[in-house]
């Protein structure tokens, strides 16, 4: 599910994230194993404009499973930049600021930790900024 959030909601989410220390290192770090082939998954499209925030909610896999959502492919940082990540209820919510015009895809993979290259699920969020 993707939704455009208001500035006040995003700031509240960011505040909760900072207050509880929930900010994690961005997926796709240099020390993360690259994700290989992705299984077919849902594709969601969000049309937005620079200056707005876009939130992506991904369902928790369950802490016992060892599965984590990771950004599986590079995205165009001239279009969006990640500003926050938090556990909210039964979801992991990532908030991106739209910083420019253009299109990019946020591609996520559910893997067994950062060391696994095998994705068991995927989700793609296409961002179109006019």
C-alpha positions as CSV (number, residue, x, y, z in Angstrom):
1,X,0.0,0.0,0.0
2,X,1.4,3.5,-0.9
3,X,-0.1,6.7,0.3
4,X,0.8,10.4,0.2
5,X,1.1,11.8,3.7
6,X,0.7,15.3,4.9
7,X,3.7,17.1,6.2
8,X,2.4,17.0,9.8
9,X,1.8,13.2,9.7
10,X,5.3,12.6,8.3
11,X,6.8,14.9,10.9
12,X,4.9,12.9,13.6
13,X,6.2,9.7,12.1
14,X,9.7,11.0,12.0
15,X,9.4,12.2,15.6
16,X,8.2,8.8,16.8
17,X,11.0,7.2,14.8
18,X,13.7,9.4,16.4
19,X,12.1,9.2,19.9
20,X,12.1,5.4,19.9
21,X,15.4,5.0,18.1
22,X,13.8,3.1,15.2
23,X,15.8,4.6,12.4
24,X,17.8,1.8,10.8
25,X,20.6,1.9,8.3
26,X,19.3,2.3,4.8
27,X,19.0,-1.0,2.8
28,X,21.4,-1.4,0.0
29,X,24.4,-0.5,2.1
30,X,27.8,-1.4,0.7
31,X,28.1,-4.2,3.2
32,X,24.7,-5.8,2.3
33,X,24.6,-8.7,0.0
34,X,23.0,-7.7,-3.3
35,X,19.5,-9.2,-3.9
36,X,19.3,-11.5,-6.9
37,X,16.2,-12.4,-9.0
38,X,12.9,-11.2,-7.6
39,X,9.7,-13.2,-7.5
40,X,6.7,-11.5,-9.1
41,X,5.1,-9.1,-6.7
42,X,2.5,-6.3,-6.6
43,X,3.2,-3.0,-8.3
44,X,1.8,0.2,-7.0
45,X,2.0,3.6,-8.7
46,X,1.9,7.0,-6.9
47,X,1.7,10.3,-8.8
48,X,3.0,13.2,-6.7
49,X,5.1,16.4,-7.0
50,X,8.3,17.8,-5.5
51,X,8.1,18.8,-1.9
52,X,5.6,16.1,-0.8
53,X,6.2,13.0,1.2
54,X,5.3,9.4,0.1
55,X,5.0,6.6,2.7
56,X,5.3,3.0,1.8
57,X,3.9,0.4,4.2
58,X,5.2,-3.2,4.0
59,X,3.7,-6.0,6.2
60,X,5.9,-7.3,8.9
61,X,7.1,-10.9,8.2
62,X,7.3,-11.7,11.9
63,X,10.4,-11.3,14.1
64,X,10.8,-15.1,14.6
65,X,11.1,-15.7,10.8
66,X,14.3,-13.7,10.4
67,X,12.8,-12.2,7.2
68,X,13.4,-8.5,6.6
69,X,12.4,-6.0,3.9
70,X,15.3,-4.5,2.0
71,X,15.5,-2.0,-0.9
72,X,16.5,-4.4,-3.6
73,X,17.3,-2.1,-6.5
74,X,18.8,1.4,-6.8
75,X,16.3,4.2,-7.2
76,X,16.8,7.7,-8.6
77,X,17.8,9.9,-5.7
78,X,17.1,13.0,-7.9
79,X,13.4,12.1,-7.6
80,X,13.1,10.8,-4.0
81,X,15.2,10.5,-0.8
82,X,14.4,8.3,2.1
83,X,13.8,10.4,5.3
84,X,12.4,7.9,7.8
85,X,11.7,4.3,8.6
86,X,9.6,3.0,11.5
87,X,7.8,0.0,12.8
88,X,4.1,1.1,12.9
89,X,1.7,-1.6,14.1
90,X,1.9,-4.6,11.8
91,X,3.9,-2.7,9.1
92,X,7.3,-1.3,8.4
93,X,6.8,2.2,7.1
94,X,9.3,4.0,4.9
95,X,8.9,7.7,4.2
96,X,10.4,9.3,1.2
97,X,10.6,13.0,0.3
98,X,10.0,13.9,-3.3
99,X,12.9,16.1,-4.2
100,X,12.6,16.4,-8.0
101,X,10.6,15.7,-11.1
102,X,10.8,12.4,-12.9
103,X,10.1,8.7,-12.4
104,X,11.7,6.0,-10.3
105,X,10.9,2.7,-8.8
106,X,11.2,1.7,-5.2
107,X,11.8,-2.1,-5.3
108,X,11.7,-4.0,-2.1
109,X,12.6,-7.6,-1.4
110,X,11.8,-9.8,1.6
111,X,15.0,-11.8,2.4
112,X,16.4,-13.8,5.3
113,X,18.5,-10.9,6.8
114,X,21.0,-8.7,5.0
115,X,23.2,-11.6,4.1
116,X,20.8,-13.5,1.9
117,X,20.6,-12.7,-1.9
118,X,17.4,-14.8,-2.3
119,X,14.1,-12.9,-2.2
120,X,11.0,-14.7,-1.0
121,X,8.7,-11.8,-1.8
122,X,8.9,-8.5,-3.6
123,X,6.9,-5.3,-3.9
124,X,7.5,-2.4,-6.3
125,X,6.3,1.2,-5.8
126,X,6.6,3.3,-8.9
127,X,6.9,7.0,-8.1
128,X,5.9,9.6,-10.8
129,X,6.7,13.2,-9.9
130,X,5.4,16.0,-12.2
